[in-house]
């Protein structure tokens, strides 16, 4: 439910709370209705969504006000009843369920469901160079390379001269060999002069679904390949058999009970055969071993499975209400039975899976109490507490990873919570804005599971903090989970895991696309992503799973500016429109509105009436973001602040900011106010202005006002709590009285391809000013437009799905030694209903003479007491491993070369290794460093030989 942001939703549940694998339940909720227990907490996730509880039956009258209905953990009889009612009322129907390590999702959107937008990609657009009059008319584009295809529909905008094409009905195009576009007859149109853009018009598609009663016997299953379809249909029969078992027995199969499992197999064998697409009987043998395994492990519900299936179901609900992206057709089966050991002797025993009356009973029913104890003793490092990091930490809390007194989870993130994070990083609440993410996330995770031992760290994980995250730290870590937003950071963390031989769980998202990967020492290949963002595909979108509160690159400032645009001109307008009634009640003395609304008010005391009001608001926003906000940050973290461990707070990658002074003669300052004021005016239905001299003159007069408080907000923009003090509430009532009575605001959707709408101007100026605050070289307008156009923010559904996939790989890593074929790299695209899992590659083996090694191996040499000399080290490598060293390096410093003249070698060979390294590099041994890592090349090696690192053990 938390993955959906809708206008209204109803919780319906007749079952009492029993377990705690569910996110919003705790011991205090035992015996309560699940719907009533979760309603208040769900409602707090988004105050714009009405969340109501219905405790009666689901009737036809109840359904008439809804667009979609989702049933979870329901009987087949109930699914058939509600599905029929939804069909009758034209309501989209979904049924989702998980049984142990297998999940099922069914969608019925009716027999005539029109999808308006099939894909996640933005419509193709290109700038026009010329349009010829003729039949057909021919459009020449400014750039020869484009992605238009014959048969595409297009429209036009911004054309001067041949204005008949602007906003025209969609035209069918033909693409010529030279890249020009034929667009039909333009003979009677005006002569083309200049400018304009051609934009693809997406074509709707109608989808036809079968009702549940028909789809049960003639299922259309989503499978990653035709070879996988029989397995999906076998799982379909297994679920039918489980439903039949419960109907006949009044209970589900007991965990790992052989007798119950055989009965389920018998019921599956006796089911009516399935039919193919044209109604023909499917001659597929029942995979009885698969059905048996499903039945044996079906006694519990696992939070990673619920996260994965719940995320997909939530995305399908969004498809139902938005008609964006193709819905599932129609059954999805997802199984993670590879989490179970191959050896039958290692499978859980019935007595080990009996309920313990604890929050982990659902997990124990699948894996046994011994496995649960293993989970509790784990010590894991989670790097990143952004969108994916929050989901992973939530998952760790629910499965019981790292419990107090036995294990621990360390959360490392240097960022602070931004208001824009609240829509996709669900552990954070409005009162957390401005707090370190690691601390806020850790506190929220402890609320989910008070037994969780979680240690927040606000230091970044990079070379500058290796004395903090060094040998001692990693010696106490069992594994690492990474939720990072740059390839550079991912490579560094992966290198640390390789160095310390720790398993790495890694996930990333790009809109509705997501991936989850696992890297296990000596079992799988190592991490192999692009070396940097620049090395990735030039056209690939940029994944963003966190927004930098303390930016260090131009891209961070652009993401911040992009979120500023969304918060100021889109989400705040939507919130006011959704809360017109709430605003009216506030004006009458009712409760305060959402914390997002103050950004609309800003420095104004009443709704803007004219262009001057809009300029005043924009100037106040400038002062808040680039002056007052920075001054407030520096009061909280002074430039000379020193942390408890002796390090300076403002040290790389943190850059100490400086507040700016507004100067109307500065082009960037003026551009920000011009763009922000015009966007604010547009949002309020007021006329804007492009007159720069008049704007500069108006700003000079505003800056000379005797009361500088006019440029301060009514109340702080970073107001954390929805609880206002009486004075703040009174000021807010007065300020919002006009907003509650005026017409709805117009939410502005970001559009990068219209150069006249001030969207890119605002983002470019805001990012440039923030870059000036932090001493970062800014991106120019062209660079900003390109980068912002490629930014794809994290969304709740995809992050939940990949976190669930990571949780399943965690089970395998914790469960003990597993073969390569047990692990999975996963990729999904929720927009395109693409779900694929594949076995990782084995680590590549290199050979040299009698030696062989992989990326997980290293040469170990003890320093000894007394410490060995450089000559002793070289002799040891030759005697022990047969390696005649040509060169020895530490990082980029050359410690030894066989090509050095004898007198140079005579100077270094008698010295102790650490003594020589200190002389050459300035390196100083520290108590926390146990190993000195050296690199070598040897006589006789090939060009592509990369010897394992030499670990010189201190």
Secondary structure, DSSP 8 states (H G I E B T S, - for coil): -TT---SEEEEE--SB---S-STT--GGGTTSBHHHHHHHHHHHH-TTSEEEEE-S---HHHHTT-SEEEEES--HHHHHHHHHHHHHHT-EEEEEEEEBTEEEEEEE--SSEEESB-SSS---EEEEEEEE-SSS-EEEESSS-----TT-EEEEES-BS-GGGBT-S-EE-EE-TTS-EE-S--TTS----B--EEEEE---EEE----HHHHTTS--EE-SSHHHHHHHHHHHHHHHHHHHHHHHHSS---TT-HHHHHHHHHHHHTS---B-TTS-B------HHHHHHHHHTTT-B-HHHHHHHHHHHHHHHHHHHH-BS----SEEEEE-GGGS-SSGGGS--GGGGS--SSTTHHHHHHH-HHHHHHHHH-EEEEE--SHHHHHHHHHHHHHT-SBTTT-EEEEE---B--GGGGGT-TT--GGGTTSBHHHHHHHHHHHH-TTB-EEEE-S--SGGGTTTSSHHHHHT-SEEEE--S-HHHHHHHHHHHHHHT-EEEEEEEETTEEEEEEE-TTTS------SSTTTS-TTS-EEES---SS--SHHHHHHHHHHHHHIIIIIHHHHHHHTHHHHHHHHTT-----GGGHHHHTT-SS---SHHHHHHHHHHHHHIIIIIHHHHHHHHS-TT-B-TTS-BSS-TT----------TTSHHHHHHHHHHHHHHHHHTT------HHHHHHHHHHHHT-S-GGGGS-SS-TT---S---HHHHHHHHHHHHHHHHS---------TT-TTSSHHHHHHHHHHHHHHHTT-----HHHHHHHHHHEEE--HHHHHHHHHHHHHHHHHHHH----GGG--EEEEETTTTEEEEE-------EEETTEEE-TT--EEEE-TTTT-BHHHHHHHHHHHH---EEEEEETTEEEEETTS-HHHHHHHHTSBHHHHHHHHH-----TT--EEEEEEEETT--TT-----EEEE-
